[in-house]
Amino acid sequence: MEGTSHSDSLLSHNGTIITRIQGNRVRPNSTNTLPTFYQNLEDALDIRRASHSFYSVVQNNWQNSDAVDFCSGDILSLGKSPDRRAEFLKEFDRHPDFSIGSSGVRLMDGNHTYLEQTEQEIADFHGAQTGLIVGSAYEANIAVWTSIPRPGDVILYDSLVHASTHEGIKQSLAMSHVEFPHSDIESFRSTLLEILDSQSLVRQGKRSVIVAVESIYSMDGDVCPLEELLEVAREVLPDGNIQFIVDEAHSVGVIGPMGSGLVCKLGLQKDIAVVVHSFGKALGATGAIILGNQTVKSTIINFSRSVMYTTSPSFPFVAAIKSGYTLLKSGCMSEAQDHIQRLCVLFFETLENHPLWPLARERELLSVPLARGWEDRPFQTHIITVSTHQNYTYWLFFHLLSQSLCVFPVEHPVVPRTSNFWYMRFSCG
Ligand SMILES: Cc1ncc(COP(=O)(O)O)c(C=O)c1O
């Protein structure tokens, strides 16, 4: 694929555009001869196809072509940097007797010194007491939300938290789950007051309110007003029976001292009960860590079925994570982190200086929520969403692809039906 023209590969029979168009074609009557099992699956898929929201695994040939990739989660290009590869391989040299598998679940054979040491190093880096490495941040959120809220607790969650948090909350033991409008501090306060009013155990300080937020929201790219939410929480529940769980999937590596995330940037390490960092994005690896104190770690190990009944992280898996942290801790990623800031500023400046932008905005043809007030923000986030009228989403998406600009259209069911947009991530690759 080296040197392939992007527009050529897009129009190939298995290129992005053709795959998407073919995927969304409804197949009337074509499934009648299938066994019931497959027919029922195809019927469910046809509902997706009919609403043009059928997803296919497309060939992401833009990674090897001349296209500009706005989809990559490898924000710092740590996943493919030669320094990172060298650091990763050094881990194997340092531990020549490594075992490829982990040989069991964490509570039995699966625990190993290298894993424990790496967890502690990462916890220290983020200013936490302990850490628990798991297979992904999706798994981490399931583990946290199915074990930490105890019967009688109340979960209060931001309306835009990730699907994995929703899934974990659904399976949790909490007495009730209450949503508050996205990052709306006044609604947070009034919802908390309502909880206090209706939940006598919380009022009496016998049960807790557990708040779910994200440092940088995965779909809207905006930053959580964490300090303000904490202030309201302390005001309404001064006895401390309210705690926060912060998902830092999109901030680790990118913001905070040496990329340690939002909680560290704000110096709130002692105020947040649980933090989840994904290694699948800026760290350029896979997996995640759950940070908290020893009580939190023991609770997860004892009550989270997704941790208890799964094979523990193996040496190669942990080595990939550790090598990413070695580079982060060395401070050598600061140029990449600054570069992302410059790219975001360049995007906003170019947008605002474009002669058609005022008209496009006025007619609501294009909307870029983060363009409002970007100069006043202390730092930019690398996730920027651009939305248009629903009918135009795909036309503009294909147009951008044909111009070698790879963005990702986000539609129902990932977001509500009314809020289609494209998702752009600025990375320094
Ligand atoms: C906020 C948030 N949390 C968790 C996840 C899941 O991360 P992982 O890919 O490590 O499972 C994502 C994935 O994009 C995310 O955006």
The ligand as a Gaussian input file, in Angstrom:
#p B3LYP/6-31G(d) Opt

LIG

0 1
 C      -14.384000       7.795000      27.703000
 C      -14.011000       6.412000      27.290000
 N      -13.889000       5.475000      28.228000
 C      -13.545000       4.225000      27.904000
 C      -13.305000       3.858000      26.602000
 C      -12.899000       2.455000      26.288000
 O      -11.525000       2.454000      26.108000
 P      -10.739000       1.133000      25.672000
 O      -10.561000       1.280000      24.205000
 O       -9.476000       1.125000      26.432000
 O      -11.623000      -0.017000      26.015000
 C      -13.415000       4.798000      25.583000
 C      -13.162000       4.415000      24.193000
 O      -13.112000       5.176000      23.282000
 C      -13.780000       6.117000      25.939000
 O      -13.928000       7.044000      24.994000

